[in-house]
Amino acid sequence: MLVHGTRTSSAIWRRQVEALEHSGHPTVTLDLPGHGRRAHERFSLEGALAAIDEAVDSCPEPPLLVGLSLGGYTSLAYARRHEDKVAGVVLAGCSTEIKGKPLRTYRRVSGMITRALHLGGTDWHVVTDMLAAMSGYSPLADLRRTALPVWLVNGSRDPLRIDERRYRDARPGTRLTVVPRAGHDVNAHAPVAFNRILLDALHELRHRGGLALA
């Protein structure tokens, strides 16, 4: 199951869906509130968790949950609360605690870019909704408590990998892969490498008896 990041949609996973289904892994994608087919909704953490839960319930067996950026944070939050419904978690482009200095920097830089380039438009509220919804969330706290297998994937040029070693150390056995020359959208910048990581994770889960089909 694949969960996208902020101001994108389930469409970003086309290369992953093709590779996974070609290898015999049925795949589910979804749109979070405020995105894609649900662009008319306002984003909230509870709304995102409900969207993931609905998609998970559509799977015949517990899926491997894969999240990029915002999708990674919400996937981890969901997995921690519903460990019996998920086989494992791949967290891409979200190895930073979203509070304190990183959060203030994100707000300042995104505002500067928006004003300078006249970006934003009518859906910029998605970013402000996301920041408000996730500002009190600690992925490190959930990582320390989870018993699920976890894979961390970051592009080497991703600015949101500053806490990746803390993430890795938070849960023994967590695997960290840094993909050379890839940026934040590692699944799009290095799809072959990213797909291989997903296939390897699915193979490992199946080998150890995990129920991971999506």
Long-range contacts (C-beta under 8 A, 24 or more apart in sequence): 1-27, 1-28, 1-29, 1-30, 1-52, 1-55, 1-56, 1-59, 1-63, 1-64, 1-65, 1-66, 1-214, 2-27, 2-28, 2-29, 2-30, 2-66, 2-67, 2-71, 3-29, 3-30, 3-32, 3-52, 3-65, 3-66, 3-67, 3-68, 3-71, 3-72, 3-74, 3-75, 4-29, 4-31, 4-32, 4-35, 4-36, 4-68, 4-69, 4-70, 4-71, 5-68, 5-69, 5-70, 5-71, 5-72, 5-93, 5-185, 6-35, 6-69, 6-70, 6-126, 6-127, 6-130, 7-35, 7-123, 7-126, 7-127, 8-35, 9-35, 9-36, 9-37, 10-36, 11-36, 12-68, 12-185, 12-187, 12-188, 13-187, 15-187, 15-188, 15-191, 15-195, 16-66, 16-187, 16-191, 16-194, 16-195, 16-198, 19-191, 19-195, 19-198, 19-199, 20-195, 20-198, 20-199, 20-202, 23-199, 25-199, 25-202, 25-213, 25-214, 26-213, 26-214, 27-214, 28-55, 28-58, 28-59, 28-63, 28-214, 30-54, 30-55, 32-70, 32-71, 32-74, 34-123, 34-125, 34-126, 34-129, 34-130, 35-126, 39-123, 42-125, 42-129, 43-126, 43-129, 43-130, 43-133, 44-129, 44-133, 45-74, 45-77, 45-133, 45-134, 45-137, 48-74, 48-78, 48-133, 49-74, 49-77, 49-78, 49-81, 52-78, 53-78, 53-82, 53-85, 56-82, 56-85, 56-86, 57-85, 59-213, 59-214, 60-213, 61-87, 61-211, 61-212, 61-213, 61-214, 62-86, 62-87, 62-210, 62-211, 62-212, 63-87, 63-212, 63-213, 63-214, 64-88, 64-89, 64-90, 64-198, 64-201, 64-202, 64-205, 64-210, 64-212, 64-214, 65-89, 65-90, 66-90, 66-92, 66-198, 67-91, 67-92, 67-94, 68-92, 68-93, 68-94, 68-185, 68-186, 68-187, 69-93, 69-94, 69-160, 69-184, 69-185, 70-94, 70-130, 70-134, 73-98, 73-134, 73-137, 73-139, 76-139, 76-142, 76-143, 76-146, 77-137, 77-139, 77-142, 79-142, 79-146, 79-148, 80-142, 80-145, 80-146, 83-146, 83-147, 83-148, 86-148, 87-148, 87-149, 87-205, 87-210, 87-211, 87-212, 88-148, 88-149, 88-150, 88-151, 88-201, 88-205, 88-210, 88-212, 89-146, 89-148, 89-149, 89-150, 89-151, 90-150, 90-151, 90-153, 90-197, 90-198, 90-201, 91-139, 91-150, 91-151, 91-152, 91-153, 91-167, 92-152, 92-153, 92-154, 92-186, 92-187, 92-194, 93-153, 93-154, 93-155, 93-158, 93-160, 93-161, 93-184, 93-185, 93-186, 94-139, 94-160, 95-152, 95-154, 95-160, 95-161, 95-162, 95-163, 95-164, 95-167, 96-160, 96-161, 96-162, 96-163, 97-138, 97-139, 97-140, 97-163, 97-166, 98-131, 98-134, 98-135, 98-137, 98-139, 99-135, 99-136, 99-137, 99-138, 102-160, 102-162, 103-131, 103-135, 106-131, 107-131, 139-167, 140-166, 140-167, 140-170, 143-167, 143-170, 143-171, 143-174, 144-170, 144-171, 146-171, 149-173, 149-201, 149-204, 149-205, 149-210, 150-174, 150-175, 151-175, 151-177, 151-197, 151-201, 152-176, 152-177, 153-177, 153-179, 153-186, 153-194, 153-197, 154-178, 154-179, 154-186, 155-179, 155-181, 155-182, 155-183, 155-184, 155-185, 155-186, 155-189, 155-190, 156-180, 156-181, 156-182, 157-181, 157-182, 157-183, 157-184, 158-182, 158-183, 158-184, 158-186, 159-184, 160-184
